[in-house]
């Protein structure tokens, strides 16, 4: 039970309308549903589910080992807790683009992006990536487009060609991907403002910028990306990195000190957690059973 107001169809329709504006839409990554609720509460435009984060959460590197079942079920859990649209990274489309699109559409996702790497892909900001042919990627995009039922379910094409074949080849690929039916292009691992600007001038479609830390791209701010004409920006791994750094520091402190008294101020309080999960709203379901009062909890 989640106290959301919008249907899946409304989320997708709203996202389509917002894309037509000139506003840059911000999609931080959510590594779990609680994180998605926080993203919504703060006021962001949408939620992003990273394939790399999904792999890392399972203790695996981002090399294409996650399955459709794993990613789709976790994405569904994340998407259903807010009224925000959710975009999911489907890597190279798993075993069947048709089945993948049908699954994510049924599970309430707003859009997905598929990339032009080989099946045993790697993080987009690592070297030595291998690509499939432009023709093979075009076929995949067409399979995705034909498989969707809701016209507002977005098919996003990601190209990793910049660091493999060069930016001109990447732009050529992206033009073909748009012709194949992709409504949004995700040019991965652009280096700086000049490359972001060149892509914008070369492509007549919606564009997604990836502002991941410690990668090949210069981290541009909101105004820079909006002035450059980008439509969506994702911060794919930021929340997981923030969480894991603080968890590691806290665990080391507990191990060294023998207690957690020195790091209590680094923790989310019980009261804040209860507010975020909307504890008291559940009283409305059946007041004889649910009669929570969270006042007085720190």
N, C-alpha and C positions, 0 to 999 in steps of 0.2 A: 504494500500500500504506500503510494507516494502522493503528496498533495500537489500534483501538477494540474494545470488547467487546459493546456493545449493538446490537441490530438496530433498524431504523427503527421497527418496531412497538413495541418495548420503550421506545424514547425517548418515543413518543407516549403510551403507556400510563402511564409514570412521570410524565409531565407532567400528565396528567389526574388522577392520584392526588394529586400535590402541590398542584394547584389547590384541592382539597377541604379542604386544611388552612387554618389561619388565618395561615400564614406568608406574608410578602410575598416574592415571587420576583423576583430581580434579574437583568436581561438587558442587559448592556452591548452596544453596537454593535460589530460586527467588520467592518472594511473589507477584510480578506483572511483566508485560512485560518490563517496564522501567528498573527494576532491572536486568532482563535477558540481556538487551542490555549492561549494565554496566559490567556484568560478562564476556560477550564476548569481550568487548573493552579492558579489563584489560589483557585478554589472558588465561583464564581458559579453561579447556578441554570440559566442558559440563555444563548443567543446571539441577538442581534437583528441583522437586516440591514435597514438604512435605505434607502429609495428615494432620499432626498436624498444620502446618502453615495455610492450607486451612480452617481447623476448627476454629483456632484462629482468622483468618481474618474475619470470620462471627460472631465473638463474642461467639464462642462455645468451650467447652473443646474437647479434642481429644478422643471421646468415640464412634466413629462409626456413628455419626448422619449426616454426609455429604452424598450427593447422587452422583450417577454416573453422572447425568446431571451437577451438580454444579462443580465437580472436573474436568470432561473431558473438559467442555467449557473453564474454566479458564486455564487449562493446554494447550489447543490449542492456546489460546491468547498468552501465554508465549512462547511456542515453535516456533511460526511462525515468531518471530521478529529477530531471529539470525540464523546463519549457524551452530550453535552448536547442538549436540545431546541433547535430553531432556529425563530424567528418571523421572517417576511419581510413587508416592506411591498410590497404589489402596487399601490400607488397607486389608480387607479380601476378596476382589473381588466383593463387592456389591452383588446384588441379583442373578446375572448370570455371571459366569466367561466367558462364550462364548460371551455374549453381551458386556461385559466390554472390552475384548481384541479387538473385532471387532471395537468398538467405538474408543478406543485410537489409534489403528492402522490407522483408517480412518482419525483421527484428527492430524496425523503427529508426533506422539510421537515415540521415538526411543526404549524405553523399559519401563517396569513396574515391580514393585515388589509387591508380595502378601505374606501375613504373615499367620502363623499357630495359631492365636488366634481365640477365638469365635467371633461371629458377633459383639457383643457389646464390642469391644476391648477397650484397653486403651493405653496410651503412653507407648512405649517400655521400658522406664526407670522408670516406677512406679512399685510398688509391687502389689502382689495379682492378677497377670494376670492369665487368664484361657486359655488353649489350646484346639484345636480340636485334634482328634486322628491323628496319623501319616498316617493312611490309608485314612482318609478323605482329608488330605492335599495333598497326592499323587494324589488322584482323581481330586482335583482342579487344580493341576499343569498340569496334562494330558489334562484337558479340555482347559486350557489356550494355551498349545502347539498346540493342534489340531485346535484351532480357528484362529490362526494367518495365514496370507497369505504370508507375507514377512519373509523369513528365518532369515533375519538380525534384525527383531524385537525381542528384548531380553526379555525373561521371567526370572525374578529374584525371587528366593525363599528366603524369610526372615523367620528365626526361632527365636522365643522368648523363647525357651525352657531352655536356660541357667539358668535363675533366677527362673524357675519353677521346672524343673526336673533335673537340673545339666548339666554340660558341656558334659559329656559322652553321655547322652541321646540326647542332642542337636546335637552332631556330628553324632550319629546314624541316627537321623531324616534327617540331611542334606545330608548324603550319599544316602538315599532313595529318596530325592528330586532331586538330580542330576540324579539318575537312571530313574526318572519319566520324565526328559526332561529339568529341569532348568539348564541354562548355567552359571548362576552366583548365588552364595550363599551370603546372607546377614545375618551374625550371630549377632544378636542384643544383646546389653548390655554385651559385653565382658569386663572384669574388668581391665586387665593390659597386659603387654607385654607377659607374660607367656601364658595367654589364647589366645591371638592373634596368638602366635607362634604355640600352640598346634593345633588350628583349621587349620592353614596353612599346617602343617605336616600331618594332618589327611585327608584332602580333596584335590582331584585332579580336580580342577575346578577354574574358576575365582572367586575372593573374593572381597566383598565390605565392607569397614570399615566405621562405623558411628562415626564421631567426633562431637557429639552434646555437648554443654556446660551444666554444672550443672546436669549431668546424672551419671550413674553408671560406665561409661568407663573413664579410664585415658586418657587425651588428648595427643595423640602422634603426633609428628611432621612428616612432609613429608618424611624426610630421614628414620626415624624409620619405618614407614609403608611400604615404598618401600623396605627397607632391609628385612622386615618380609615377603615380597612376595605378598603384597596385590595389587590389580589391579585398584580399584576405591576407592576414599574416598569422602564422602559427608559431607558437613557442613550445615545441613538441616534448622536450625532456626537462624543461625548467622545474616543474613541480617535483618530479622524481629526484632530480639532483638536489633540490633544496631539502627534501625530506630525508634522503639517504645520508647527506652530509650531517644533518642535525642528529639523526638516529645514531650514526657512527660516533659522533662526538659525545653524545649522551651515554652510550654504552661503555665507551672507554672511561668516562668519568665514574660511572658506577663500578666498573671493574677495579679502577685504581683507588677509589675512595671507600668502597664498601657500602655505599648508600647513595641515594639520589637527592639528598637535601640541597646540594650545591647547584643543581640544575633544574629545580622546580620551576624557576622563572622562564625556562626555555620550553616548557610544556604547555599544550593546550589544556585549559582547565576543564573540569567536569561540566561546569555550567555552560561553557562555550560549546562543548561537544553536544550537549543536550539541546542547546538552541539550534545548532546546525542541523541536527537530525529531526528537528521539529517534534520533540518528545511529547509536549503537552497537546498537540493537535490530535494525537491518537485517542485522546479522551472522547472525542466526538463519535468514535466508532461504537462504543458501548460503555456508558459511564459506570455501569455496575462492575465492569471488569477493568477498564482502563480509567484510572483516577490518579494519574501522575501529577505531582506538584514538584517542580524542580527548583523552586525558590529555596535559597539557603545553601545551595551547593556551589562550591567555588569552582 
